[in-house]
Amino acid sequence: MNEQANTTIAFVGLGNMGSPMASNLLKAGFAVRVYDRVPALIEALRQEGAVGCSSLRDTVESANIVVTMLPAGEHVKAVILGTESDEGVLELISDDTFLIDCSTIDPDTARAVASVASEKGIEFVDAPVSGGVAGATAGTLTFIVGGTDSGFSKATAILSHMGKNVFHAGKAGDGQMAKICNNLLLGSVMAATCEALNLGVDNDLNPEVLSNIMLQSSGRNWVLELYNPCPGVLEHAPASHQYTPGFMCKLMSKDLGLGLDAAKLSNLQCPWER
C-alpha cells in the first residue's frame, strides 16, 4: 500500500472550502475521516469514500493528521483547545499527531494555539489559503504556512495534494498575518474593479470589451482575470451564475476586519479606516 493509504487524515469543517479540500485528499488516496455540525455535508463526503463521523472524538482519535477549516478564531479555539463543556482536539489525540489549521483567523489566536500544542509536544501550523472555492475544487490553492521548518515540511506533504503553491511565511501566526495582508489588498482591488467597471457600463461601454482593455493596460488585476463581477464576461465566475456564492461577503468583511485590527495593533494609519 502507498504512503497515502497508510495515513489517516481527520478533516474538521466542511463548508464551501473544506468540502472540496477534503475531496481532493480522498482523490489523492488518503484515508479521510470527516466531521461538521451539518450532517448533510458529512454525508456528501461519505459518498465519495470518506468515513463520516458523528463526534469530534470519533473523528480525530485514530488520525495521524488533523486538518481544520473553520470560520473564525473563536471556532478554532473551541475545536482545538476545547471549552468548559467540550474536549478539544488537543485532549483527544496522541502526541505524534500533526495539526494543520487552514482557517483564516487572527495571528494571536494562531500563536496561542501553537503555544498550547507545543506545551503538549504536538506540532501545529497555521496554513490559511488563497484561491477561493474554484481553487479548492481544482486543487490549485495557495497555502501560506506559519510554523517551524519541520512543521512546514510535514505540512507541504499534505497541502500539495490540495494546492499548487505552499509558502513558508515564518513562525507560528505568520501565515495568518501574510493572509491578512493579501486579503486587505484583494478586498480593495475587488471594490475598485467593481466601481471602475460600473462607471464604464453606466457610460454605455461593453463590460467584456472594457475588461479586455484593462487586462492589457495598467489596471490589470486578479479580479479582472479570474473573478470578473460582470455577468457573462467570465464563464466560471460567480457573476455568470446568478452570483452563486463561493467566498461569502461576510467572510471578506471578517478578513478586512482582521486587517484593520492588525493595523491598529501595529500603530499604523490604515487608509481604509473611517
Backbone as numpy.savetxt, mean C-alpha at the origin, in Angstrom:
# Nx Ny Nz CAx CAy CAz Cx Cy Cz
9.55 -29.88 -3.72 8.71 -28.68 -3.72 9.58 -27.42 -3.72
9.11 -26.35 -4.40 9.91 -25.13 -4.44 9.82 -24.37 -3.13
10.65 -23.33 -3.01 10.73 -22.57 -1.77 9.40 -21.89 -1.44
8.72 -21.37 -2.48 7.45 -20.71 -2.24 6.43 -21.64 -1.60
6.36 -22.86 -2.08 5.37 -23.81 -1.56 5.66 -24.16 -0.11
6.91 -24.01 0.31 7.28 -24.31 1.70 7.18 -23.08 2.60
6.74 -21.96 2.04 6.61 -20.73 2.80 5.13 -20.37 2.95
4.70 -20.23 4.19 3.31 -19.85 4.45 3.24 -18.38 4.80
2.44 -17.65 4.03 2.27 -16.22 4.25 0.86 -15.96 4.77
0.78 -15.25 5.89 -0.51 -14.79 6.40 -0.72 -13.38 5.88
-1.85 -13.14 5.25 -2.15 -11.82 4.69 -3.38 -11.27 5.39
-3.21 -10.14 6.05 -4.29 -9.54 6.84 -4.65 -8.19 6.23
-5.90 -8.07 5.78 -6.38 -6.84 5.15 -6.57 -7.03 3.67
-7.81 -7.28 3.24 -8.08 -7.67 1.86 -8.93 -6.64 1.13
-8.58 -5.37 1.27 -9.30 -4.31 0.60 -8.94 -4.22 -0.87
-9.15 -3.05 -1.47 -8.89 -2.87 -2.90 -7.45 -3.17 -3.28
-6.53 -2.91 -2.38 -5.12 -3.19 -2.64 -4.72 -4.58 -2.15
-5.15 -4.93 -0.95 -4.72 -6.19 -0.33 -5.15 -7.42 -1.10
-6.37 -7.43 -1.62 -6.87 -8.62 -2.32 -6.03 -8.98 -3.53
-5.76 -8.04 -4.45 -4.92 -8.42 -5.60 -3.47 -8.72 -5.20
-2.98 -8.10 -4.14 -1.63 -8.42 -3.69 -1.56 -9.86 -3.19
-2.55 -10.26 -2.39 -2.60 -11.65 -1.91 -2.77 -12.62 -3.07
-3.56 -12.22 -4.05 -3.78 -13.07 -5.22 -2.47 -13.31 -5.97
-1.63 -12.29 -6.08 -0.35 -12.47 -6.77 0.60 -13.37 -6.00
0.52 -13.36 -4.68 1.32 -14.29 -3.89 0.88 -15.73 -4.14
-0.42 -15.93 -4.28 -0.94 -17.25 -4.62 -0.42 -17.70 -5.99
-0.46 -16.79 -6.96 -0.01 -17.12 -8.31 1.48 -17.45 -8.33
2.23 -16.88 -7.37 3.67 -17.14 -7.29 3.97 -18.49 -6.65
2.94 -19.15 -6.10 3.12 -20.48 -5.54 3.23 -20.55 -4.03
3.04 -19.42 -3.34 3.08 -19.44 -1.89 1.80 -20.03 -1.30
1.93 -20.63 -0.13 0.76 -21.03 0.64 0.30 -19.77 1.38
-0.92 -19.33 1.13 -1.40 -18.06 1.67 -2.64 -18.27 2.53
-2.59 -17.72 3.74 -3.73 -17.72 4.65 -4.22 -16.29 4.75
-5.52 -16.07 4.62 -6.04 -14.70 4.53 -7.09 -14.42 5.60
-7.13 -13.14 5.99 -8.11 -12.72 7.00 -8.51 -11.27 6.76
-9.79 -11.01 6.92 -10.35 -9.67 6.85 -11.65 -9.67 7.64
-12.08 -8.50 8.05 -13.33 -8.40 8.80 -14.54 -8.59 7.90
-14.34 -8.57 6.57 -15.43 -8.76 5.61 -15.34 -10.18 5.06
-16.25 -11.07 5.44 -16.19 -12.48 5.02 -16.16 -12.67 3.50
-16.87 -11.82 2.75 -16.91 -11.98 1.30 -15.53 -11.83 0.67
-14.70 -10.99 1.26 -13.35 -10.80 0.74 -12.49 -12.04 1.00
-12.69 -12.67 2.13 -11.99 -13.93 2.44 -12.41 -15.01 1.45
-13.71 -15.10 1.20 -14.23 -16.13 0.32 -13.69 -16.00 -1.10
-13.58 -14.76 -1.58 -13.07 -14.55 -2.94 -11.64 -15.09 -3.07
-10.80 -14.87 -2.06 -9.42 -15.39 -2.10 -9.40 -16.90 -1.88
-10.33 -17.40 -1.08 -10.40 -18.85 -0.86 -10.66 -19.57 -2.17
-11.49 -18.98 -3.02 -11.79 -19.59 -4.31 -10.58 -19.59 -5.24
-9.61 -18.74 -4.94 -8.38 -18.72 -5.74 -7.32 -19.67 -5.19
-7.60 -20.25 -4.03 -6.66 -21.21 -3.47 -6.10 -20.86 -2.11
-6.46 -19.72 -1.58 -5.99 -19.34 -0.24 -6.76 -20.10 0.83
-6.17 -20.17 2.01 -6.87 -20.73 3.16 -7.57 -19.57 3.86
-8.89 -19.59 3.86 -9.66 -18.53 4.51 -9.75 -18.79 6.00
-9.47 -17.76 6.79 -9.44 -17.91 8.24 -10.49 -17.02 8.90
-10.96 -17.45 10.05 -12.03 -16.73 10.74 -11.53 -15.91 11.92
-10.23 -15.96 12.19 -9.68 -15.18 13.28 -8.23 -14.83 12.99
-7.75 -13.80 13.65 -6.35 -13.41 13.49 -5.42 -14.52 13.97
-5.76 -15.13 15.09 -4.94 -16.22 15.64 -4.78 -17.34 14.63
-5.89 -17.78 14.06 -5.86 -18.87 13.10 -5.03 -18.50 11.87
-5.05 -17.23 11.49 -4.35 -16.78 10.29 -2.85 -16.81 10.46
-2.35 -16.35 11.59 -0.90 -16.09 11.72 -0.12 -17.18 12.45
-0.80 -18.03 13.20 -0.06 -18.97 14.07 0.92 -19.87 13.33
0.57 -20.32 12.14 1.45 -21.25 11.41 2.21 -20.56 10.28
2.22 -19.24 10.26 2.83 -18.51 9.15 4.31 -18.25 9.39
5.08 -18.27 8.29 6.48 -17.85 8.33 6.61 -16.34 8.17
5.65 -15.78 7.43 5.66 -14.35 7.12 4.25 -13.81 7.30
4.13 -12.63 7.89 2.84 -11.97 8.03 2.90 -10.65 7.28
1.95 -10.46 6.36 1.83 -9.20 5.62 0.53 -8.53 6.03
0.61 -7.27 6.40 -0.59 -6.51 6.75 -0.78 -5.37 5.75
-2.04 -5.14 5.37 -2.39 -4.05 4.46 -3.67 -3.41 5.00
-3.51 -2.40 5.84 -4.61 -1.86 6.62 -4.80 -0.37 6.37
-5.97 0.18 6.70 -6.28 1.57 6.33 -5.46 2.65 7.01
-5.16 2.49 8.31 -4.53 3.59 9.04 -3.69 3.06 10.19
-2.92 3.98 10.81 -2.03 3.60 11.89 -2.73 2.95 13.06
-3.92 3.42 13.38 -4.65 2.84 14.52 -4.97 1.37 14.28
-5.23 1.01 13.03 -5.53 -0.38 12.70 -4.27 -1.23 12.77
-3.15 -0.67 12.32 -1.88 -1.39 12.39 -1.51 -1.67 13.84
-1.66 -0.67 14.70 -1.37 -0.86 16.12 -2.26 -1.94 16.71
-3.55 -1.88 16.42 -4.49 -2.85 16.99 -4.19 -4.27 16.52
-3.89 -4.43 15.24 -3.66 -5.77 14.69 -2.31 -6.33 15.13
-1.26 -5.52 15.09 0.08 -6.05 15.38 0.39 -6.01 16.87
0.05 -4.91 17.55 0.37 -4.80 18.98 -0.75 -5.31 19.87
-1.97 -5.37 19.33 -3.11 -5.82 20.13 -3.78 -4.68 20.87
-4.89 -5.00 21.50 -5.64 -4.04 22.30 -5.88 -4.63 23.68
-6.60 -3.90 24.51 -6.90 -4.41 25.86 -7.71 -5.68 25.81
-8.53 -5.83 24.77 -9.42 -6.99 24.69 -8.97 -8.06 23.70
-8.06 -7.72 22.81 -7.67 -8.68 21.77 -6.16 -8.78 21.65
-5.68 -10.01 21.47 -4.25 -10.23 21.25 -3.85 -9.74 19.87
-2.62 -9.24 19.76 -2.10 -8.81 18.48 -1.20 -9.86 17.86
-0.77 -9.59 16.64 0.08 -10.53 15.91 1.33 -10.89 16.72
1.95 -9.90 17.36 3.20 -10.15 18.08 3.03 -11.13 19.23
1.82 -11.26 19.74 1.56 -12.20 20.82 1.20 -13.59 20.31
1.01 -13.71 19.00 0.49 -14.95 18.45 1.50 -15.72 17.60
2.65 -15.11 17.33 3.62 -15.72 16.42 4.90 -16.11 17.14
5.69 -16.95 16.50 7.00 -17.33 17.04 8.02 -16.26 16.67
9.18 -16.29 17.33 10.16 -15.23 17.12 10.92 -15.33 15.80
10.65 -16.38 15.02 11.29 -16.47 13.71 10.35 -16.06 12.58
9.19 -15.50 12.94 8.25 -15.01 11.95 8.65 -13.61 11.52
8.50 -13.32 10.24 8.90 -12.03 9.67 7.65 -11.21 9.38
7.66 -9.93 9.78 6.49 -9.06 9.60 6.76 -7.98 8.56
5.80 -7.83 7.64 5.85 -6.78 6.62 4.55 -6.01 6.67
4.61 -4.71 6.97 3.40 -3.90 6.95 3.41 -3.03 5.71
2.44 -3.23 4.82 2.35 -2.48 3.57 1.36 -1.32 3.64
0.80 -1.07 4.81 -0.12 0.04 4.98 0.62 1.36 4.82
-0.13 2.43 4.54 0.43 3.77 4.55 -0.01 4.45 5.85
0.94 4.67 6.74 0.65 5.20 8.07 1.71 6.24 8.44
1.56 6.85 9.61 2.55 7.82 10.04 3.84 7.11 10.46
4.98 7.74 10.22 6.27 7.12 10.54 6.43 6.74 12.01
5.89 7.56 12.92 6.05 7.27 14.35 5.39 5.96 14.73
4.23 5.67 14.15 3.57 4.38 14.43 4.42 3.23 13.91
4.97 3.37 12.71 5.84 2.32 12.16 7.04 2.10 13.05
7.63 3.18 13.55 8.80 3.05 14.43 8.42 2.40 15.75
7.25 2.75 16.27 6.81 2.17 17.54 6.58 0.67 17.39
5.95 0.25 16.30 5.72 -1.17 16.06 7.05 -1.90 15.88
7.96 -1.29 15.13 9.27 -1.90 14.91 10.02 -2.07 16.23
9.90 -1.09 17.12 10.59 -1.15 18.42 10.06 -2.28 19.27
8.74 -2.41 19.34 8.14 -3.49 20.14 8.51 -4.85 19.55
8.47 -4.95 18.22 8.83 -6.21 17.56 10.28 -6.56 17.86
11.17 -5.57 17.79 12.59 -5.80 18.05 12.82 -6.29 19.48
12.08 -5.73 20.43 12.20 -6.17 21.82 11.83 -7.64 21.98
10.95 -8.12 21.11 10.53 -9.52 21.15 11.39 -10.40 20.24
12.42 -9.79 19.63 13.31 -10.55 18.75 12.71 -10.86 17.39
11.73 -10.06 16.97 11.03 -10.29 15.70 11.38 -9.18 14.72
11.71 -9.57 13.48 12.06 -8.60 12.45 10.80 -8.02 11.82
10.76 -6.70 11.69 9.61 -5.99 11.12 10.12 -4.93 10.15
9.43 -4.78 9.01 9.71 -3.68 8.11 8.40 -3.00 7.73
8.47 -1.68 7.54 7.34 -0.97 6.94 7.62 -0.90 5.45
6.61 -1.22 4.63 6.81 -1.28 3.18 5.59 -0.77 2.45
5.27 0.53 2.61 4.11 1.08 1.89 4.31 0.99 0.39
3.21 1.08 -0.35 3.25 0.82 -1.79 2.81 2.04 -2.58
3.25 2.08 -3.83 2.78 3.07 -4.80 2.43 2.32 -6.08
1.38 2.78 -6.73 0.99 2.13 -7.98 -0.50 1.91 -8.12
-1.23 2.06 -7.02 -2.68 1.97 -7.09 -3.20 0.56 -7.33
-4.51 0.46 -7.48 -5.17 -0.84 -7.65 -4.71 -1.52 -8.95
-4.53 -0.72 -10.00 -4.07 -1.31 -11.27 -2.70 -1.95 -11.10
-1.82 -1.27 -10.36 -0.49 -1.83 -10.11 -0.53 -3.05 -9.22
-1.45 -3.04 -8.24 -1.59 -4.20 -7.36 -2.08 -5.41 -8.15
-3.00 -5.18 -9.07 -3.55 -6.27 -9.88 -2.51 -6.81 -10.86
-1.76 -5.91 -11.46 -0.77 -6.31 -12.47 0.53 -6.82 -11.85
0.70 -6.62 -10.54 1.94 -7.03 -9.89 3.10 -6.10 -10.23
2.79 -4.81 -10.45 3.82 -3.85 -10.84 4.01 -2.75 -9.80
3.62 -2.99 -8.57 3.72 -1.99 -7.51 5.17 -1.60 -7.24
5.32 -0.43 -6.65 6.60 -0.02 -6.09 6.50 -0.09 -4.57
7.44 -0.77 -3.93 7.47 -0.88 -2.48 8.60 -0.03 -1.93
8.32 0.68 -0.86 9.29 1.59 -0.25 9.54 1.10 1.18
10.68 0.48 1.40 10.91 -0.29 2.64 11.72 0.51 3.65
11.25 0.46 4.89 12.01 0.99 6.01 12.35 -0.14 6.97
13.62 -0.29 7.31 14.03 -1.37 8.21 15.50 -1.66 8.06
15.95 -2.73 8.69 17.36 -3.10 8.64 17.72 -3.66 7.27
19.01 -3.78 7.02 19.47 -4.37 5.76 18.98 -5.79 5.61
19.02 -6.56 6.70 18.56 -7.95 6.64 17.05 -8.01 6.40
16.33 -7.08 7.04 14.89 -7.02 6.84 14.55 -6.67 5.40
15.29 -5.73 4.83 15.06 -5.35 3.43 15.30 -6.54 2.51
16.36 -7.30 2.77 16.67 -8.46 1.93 15.55 -9.50 2.00
15.08 -9.77 3.21 13.98 -10.73 3.37 12.72 -10.23 2.69
12.44 -8.94 2.87 11.22 -8.37 2.30 11.23 -8.42 0.78
12.40 -8.14 0.19 12.50 -8.12 -1.27 12.13 -9.46 -1.88
12.51 -10.53 -1.20 12.20 -11.88 -1.70 10.70 -12.12 -1.80
9.92 -11.43 -0.98 8.46 -11.58 -1.00 7.83 -10.50 -1.86
8.24 -9.27 -1.66 7.61 -8.14 -2.34 7.81 -8.18 -3.85
8.89 -8.79 -4.31 9.16 -8.85 -5.74 8.12 -9.66 -6.49
7.33 -10.46 -5.77 6.24 -11.21 -6.41 4.97 -10.38 -6.52
4.97 -9.19 -5.91 3.80 -8.30 -5.98 4.12 -6.98 -6.67
5.38 -6.73 -6.95 5.76 -5.46 -7.55 7.00 -5.59 -8.40
7.31 -4.51 -9.12 8.50 -4.54 -9.98 9.64 -3.68 -9.43
9.35 -2.86 -8.42 10.39 -2.02 -7.82 10.33 -2.14 -6.30
11.47 -2.40 -5.68 11.56 -2.45 -4.22 12.74 -1.59 -3.80
12.45 -0.50 -3.08 13.49 0.43 -2.65 13.70 0.35 -1.14
14.95 0.53 -0.73 15.26 0.60 0.70 15.44 2.06 1.06
14.43 2.63 1.73 14.46 4.06 2.06 15.39 4.35 3.23
15.58 3.36 4.12 16.41 3.56 5.30 15.88 2.77 6.48
16.01 3.33 7.66 15.63 2.65 8.91 14.11 2.56 9.04
13.66 1.90 10.10 12.22 1.74 10.36 11.53 3.11 10.35
10.41 3.19 9.65 9.67 4.43 9.53 10.02 5.25 8.31
11.21 5.02 7.75 11.64 5.80 6.60 10.86 5.44 5.34
10.38 4.21 5.25 9.53 3.84 4.13 8.26 4.69 4.13
7.69 4.87 5.33 6.49 5.68 5.45 6.76 7.14 5.11
7.88 7.66 5.57 8.19 9.07 5.29 8.36 9.29 3.79
9.04 8.37 3.11 9.21 8.51 1.66 7.87 8.43 0.94
7.01 7.53 1.40 5.68 7.40 0.78 4.86 8.66 1.00
4.95 9.24 2.18 4.22 10.47 2.47 4.67 11.59 1.54
5.97 11.72 1.34 6.50 12.75 0.44 5.98 12.52 -0.98
5.99 11.27 -1.42 5.50 10.94 -2.75 4.03 11.31 -2.91
3.20 10.95 -1.94 1.77 11.19 -2.08 1.39 12.65 -1.90
2.20 13.39 -1.15 1.96 14.82 -1.05 2.15 15.46 -2.43
3.18 15.03 -3.13 3.42 15.51 -4.49 2.33 15.02 -5.44
1.98 13.73 -5.34 0.98 13.16 -6.22 -0.36 13.87 -6.08
-0.80 14.12 -4.85 -2.07 14.80 -4.65 -2.08 16.17 -5.28
-0.96 16.87 -5.17 -0.85 18.21 -5.76 -0.90 18.13 -7.28
-0.18 17.17 -7.86 -0.16 17.01 -9.32 -1.54 16.60 -9.83
-2.22 15.72 -9.09 -3.57 15.31 -9.49 -4.51 16.51 -9.55
-4.49 17.32 -8.50 -5.38 18.47 -8.45 -5.06 19.46 -9.56
-3.79 19.71 -9.77 -3.39 20.67 -10.81 -3.74 20.16 -12.20
-3.57 18.86 -12.44 -3.90 18.28 -13.74 -5.39 18.38 -14.03
-6.21 18.09 -13.02 -7.66 18.21 -13.18 -8.06 19.64 -13.51
-7.48 20.60 -12.81 -7.82 22.00 -13.04 -7.40 22.44 -14.45
-6.21 22.02 -14.88 -5.73 22.42 -16.20 -6.59 21.82 -17.31
-6.94 20.54 -17.19 -7.78 19.91 -18.19 -9.18 20.52 -18.20
-9.70 20.80 -17.02 -11.03 21.40 -16.94 -11.06 22.78 -17.60
-9.97 23.54 -17.43 -9.87 24.84 -18.08 -9.93 24.69 -19.60
-9.21 23.69 -20.11 -9.22 23.45 -21.54 -10.58 23.03 -22.05
-11.22 22.09 -21.35 -12.54 21.61 -21.75 -13.56 22.75 -21.72
-13.49 23.60 -20.71 -14.40 24.74 -20.62 -14.22 25.72 -21.77
-13.06 25.66 -22.39 -12.78 26.52 -23.54 -12.75 25.74 -24.84
-13.54 24.65 -24.88 -13.84 23.87 -26.08 -12.66 23.09 -26.64
-11.63 22.82 -25.82 -10.56 21.94 -26.27 -10.96 20.49 -26.05
-10.53 19.62 -26.95 -10.75 18.19 -26.79 -9.80 17.67 -25.71
-10.31 16.99 -24.65 -9.43 16.59 -23.55 -8.34 15.61 -23.96
-8.61 14.76 -24.96 -7.58 13.82 -25.41 -6.49 14.56 -26.17
-6.89 15.49 -27.02 -5.90 16.29 -27.77 -5.06 17.11 -26.80
-5.72 17.75 -25.84 -5.00 18.56 -24.86 -4.05 17.70 -24.03
-4.51 16.52 -23.64 -3.65 15.62 -22.87 -2.42 15.22 -23.66
-2.60 14.91 -24.94 -1.46 14.52 -25.78 -0.48 15.68 -25.95
-1.02 16.89 -26.06 -0.14 18.07 -26.18 0.70 18.21 -24.92
0.05 18.09 -23.74 0.77 18.27 -22.48 1.75 17.13 -22.21
1.41 15.94 -22.72 2.32 14.80 -22.55 3.63 15.00 -23.31
3.60 15.82 -24.34 4.81 16.10 -25.10 5.38 17.48 -24.76
4.89 18.03 -23.66 5.32 19.36 -23.25 5.77 19.34 -21.80
6.06 20.50 -21.25 6.63 20.58 -19.90 5.64 20.20 -18.80
4.36 20.08 -19.12 3.37 19.68 -18.12 3.22 18.18 -17.97
4.03 17.42 -18.69 3.93 15.95 -18.65 4.03 15.44 -17.21
3.14 14.47 -16.84 3.18 13.90 -15.50 2.48 12.54 -15.48
2.59 11.86 -14.33 2.06 10.51 -14.16 0.55 10.46 -14.35
-0.15 11.48 -13.89 -1.61 11.49 -14.00 -2.03 11.50 -15.46
-1.40 12.34 -16.26 -1.72 12.37 -17.69 -1.40 11.04 -18.36
-0.33 10.40 -17.94 0.11 9.16 -18.59 -0.74 7.96 -18.22
-1.14 7.88 -16.93 -1.75 6.62 -16.46 -3.10 6.78 -15.76
-3.50 7.99 -15.39 -4.68 8.14 -14.53 -5.52 9.33 -14.97
-5.58 9.55 -16.28 -6.23 10.75 -16.80 -7.65 10.89 -16.25
-8.02 12.06 -15.73 -9.32 12.23 -15.09 -10.48 12.46 -16.05
-10.21 12.53 -17.36 -11.28 12.77 -18.34 -11.74 11.44 -18.95
-13.05 11.17 -18.95 -13.56 9.92 -19.52 -13.17 9.75 -20.98
-12.78 8.52 -21.31 -12.50 8.18 -22.70 -11.09 8.45 -23.17
-10.28 9.11 -22.35 -8.91 9.42 -22.79 -8.00 8.21 -22.62
-8.07 7.58 -21.45 -7.29 6.36 -21.18 -8.25 5.22 -20.87
-8.10 4.13 -21.60 -9.05 3.01 -21.49 -9.16 2.45 -20.08
-8.02 2.33 -19.38 -8.03 1.64 -18.09 -8.12 2.59 -16.89
-8.21 3.87 -17.12 -8.33 4.81 -16.00 -9.73 4.77 -15.42
-9.89 5.03 -14.11 -11.22 5.02 -13.49 -12.20 5.94 -14.20
-11.73 7.06 -14.74 -12.63 8.01 -15.41 -13.35 7.38 -16.59
-12.72 6.39 -17.22 -13.33 5.73 -18.38 -14.25 4.59 -17.97
-14.42 4.40 -16.68 -15.30 3.34 -16.17 -16.23 3.92 -15.11
-16.86 5.03 -15.46 -17.79 5.73 -14.56 -17.15 6.05 -13.21
-15.84 6.31 -13.25 -15.09 6.67 -12.04 -15.20 5.60 -10.95
-15.24 4.33 -11.40 -15.24 3.23 -10.44 -14.03 3.38 -9.53
-14.25 3.38 -8.22 -13.13 3.71 -7.31 -12.07 2.63 -7.25
-10.85 3.09 -7.15 -9.71 2.23 -6.86 -9.12 2.75 -5.57
-8.28 3.76 -5.71 -7.74 4.45 -4.54 -8.74 5.53 -4.15
-9.37 5.37 -2.98 -10.47 6.23 -2.58 -9.98 7.63 -2.18
-10.84 8.63 -2.44 -10.51 10.01 -2.09 -10.23 10.15 -0.59
-10.95 9.39 0.22 -10.74 9.50 1.67 -9.36 9.01 2.07
-8.81 8.06 1.30 -7.46 7.59 1.60 -6.41 8.61 1.16
-6.65 9.27 0.03 -5.74 10.34 -0.38 -5.79 11.47 0.63
-6.98 11.79 1.13 -7.11 12.83 2.16 -6.31 12.45 3.40
-6.37 11.17 3.75 -5.58 10.70 4.89 -4.09 10.88 4.64
-3.65 10.49 3.43 -2.22 10.59 3.10 -1.75 12.04 3.09
-2.58 12.94 2.55 -2.21 14.35 2.54 -2.14 14.90 3.97
-3.05 14.41 4.82 -3.00 14.80 6.22 -1.72 14.34 6.90
-1.26 13.14 6.55 0.01 12.65 7.09 1.16 13.54 6.65
1.10 14.02 5.41 2.13 14.91 4.91 2.14 16.23 5.66
0.98 16.79 5.89 0.88 18.05 6.62 1.36 17.88 8.06
1.00 16.75 8.66 1.44 16.49 10.04 2.96 16.38 10.10
3.54 15.69 9.11 5.00 15.53 9.08 5.68 16.89 8.90
5.09 17.75 8.08 5.66 19.08 7.88 5.64 19.89 9.17
4.55 19.79 9.91 4.44 20.51 11.18 5.49 20.02 12.17
5.68 18.70 12.23 6.66 18.13 13.15 8.08 18.55 12.79
8.30 18.82 11.51 9.63 19.25 11.05 9.78 20.77 11.08
8.72 21.45 11.55 8.72 22.93 11.59 8.91 23.54 10.20
8.33 22.88 9.21 8.41 23.37 7.84 7.14 24.13 7.48
7.28 25.19 6.74 6.10 25.88 6.21 5.62 25.11 5.00
4.37 24.63 5.05 3.83 23.81 3.97 2.86 24.64 3.14
3.10 24.80 1.84 2.24 25.66 1.02 0.81 25.15 0.90
0.57 23.88 1.26 -0.79 23.34 1.17 -1.62 23.67 2.42
-0.95 24.12 3.46 -1.66 24.36 4.71 -2.36 25.71 4.68
-3.59 25.71 5.17 -4.35 26.95 5.22 -4.21 27.59 6.60
